[in-house]
Amino acid sequence: MSIVLKRIYDEPPQLGGHRILIDRVWPRGISKEDANLDEWMKEITPSPHLRKWFNHEQEKFEEFKKAYKEELQQDDEKQKKLQELKEMSANERLVLLYGAKDEQHNHAVVLKEVLDDL
């Protein structure tokens, strides 16, 4: 199957799939009902320290990407969640939802890259 990234503020995809929010903080202005989630996976997100340091500053993205990948490799809980996501994606379409405005420089992009390499 496949893994699709989508901003939670965009319309739900007509494609269907297992919808997982991959942000640590609930997105503003979105009700739990409107989110239409199957799961909220906070455990896979960057650490609060890394997230605050990055602050969605594009010039920090490459360094952020490297640090987030290290977190994903070194944290047992994150490794477990990565495997869950990979197994899910083998059987159904995964729609990974995030709130960041920048669709090219965010943790979801890094997470998808890691999942694609597993």
Disulfide bonds with the S-S distance in Angstrom:
none
